[in-house]
Amino acid sequence: MKPRDKRRRGRPAIEWPTIVLIFLCYAAWGTAGVLLWPGWPLAALAVLTVTIALQSSLMHECLHGHPTRNALVNEALVGLPIGLVYPYRRFKALHLRHHADERLTDPFEDPESYYRALWQYEELPAAIKFVLKINNTMIGRFILGPLIMNAAFFASDTKLIAGGDRDVRRAWALHAAGLAVVLPIVVYGFGMPLWLYVLVPAWLGQSLISVRTFAEHQWSERPDGRTIIVERSPLSFLFLNNNLHLVHHKLPTVPWYRLPENYWEKRTEWLSMNGGYAYPSYFALLRDFAFRAKEPVPHPVLQREPHSPRAFRPRARGRSLTGAGTVPVPARPVKE
């Protein structure tokens, strides 16, 4: 039996909870724009923000091989880019690279790392260093995170397109086709100014996702110690239970609605696995790091010049969403 077949044993051919949620998400998005916006604009903006954040979580679910076994069907289900920014295929390619746990947090190998190598950091202007430090606070990430991440992502992909990367060009061509559907719906179907859609629901939708991604990973000598567990949150549904992020990294083929039972059945083992890198809620993270940087911008290991030996060997530069040994450790209690 092939490894892929073994992973699929016990999984239904179609995961209906995810299918239903995808259609409900798009229905809520359309209803908010068509019915709520004319009479209740603030309510419409709030619903649009939530649906954009939820669709981002659904994109993440689909790129991991859910809710069907057909990659093209999964792409079609979430391919309408209501969040405007990320081509699905670029998100998929970069995020699957991120799942190499032994490379997590490496700014050269992990496309979702918020660290910089020290030699990179020291070359930055003082103003950029200050902005990156603010971005490592939870409030800063919520407000500035989308702008910083999008600017780095667009700059990176522009270079790849200019360099002739056909896969990146194809991903953006498909994304442009999707925008050709979404933008007229927003402007003419909803009757909403495009600038308002960009600055409120599109921006804030990414900001909500940044609450989840803020502390998902930290540097640790143990790869399993690099991924967080946030045990409970009212945002768990919006994040499709990816607050239990270590469980997702270890069981990426498990659908979102099965992650909690997998965690709570073996809670002690999970907390031991990541050395107790866990919080009871996002409020606890906010309390500790609202205005205080959780992590330094320079990576704790990558200290030297690019030509010098170091812990990580870069292979692919400039391909990132953010621009950017194993010793057993006893589990710590979940931080209260």
Secondary structure, 3 states (H helix, E strand, C coil): CCHHHHHHCCCCCECHHHHHHHHHHHHHHHHHHHHHHHHCHHHHHHHHHHHHHHHHHHHHHHHCCCCECCHHHHHHHHCCCCCCCCCHHHHHHHHHHHCCHHHCCCCCCCCCCCCECHHHHHCCCHHHHHHHHHHCCHHHHHHHHHHHHHHHHHHHHHHHHHCCCHHHHHHHHHHHHHHHHHHHHHHHHHCCCHHHHHHHHHHHHHHHHHHHHCCCECCCCCHHHHECEECCCCCCCCCCCCCCHHHHHHCCCCCHHHHHHHHHHCHHHHHHHCCCCEECCHHHHHHHHCCCCCCCCECCCCCCCCCCCCCCCCCCCCCCCCCCCCCCCCCCCCCC
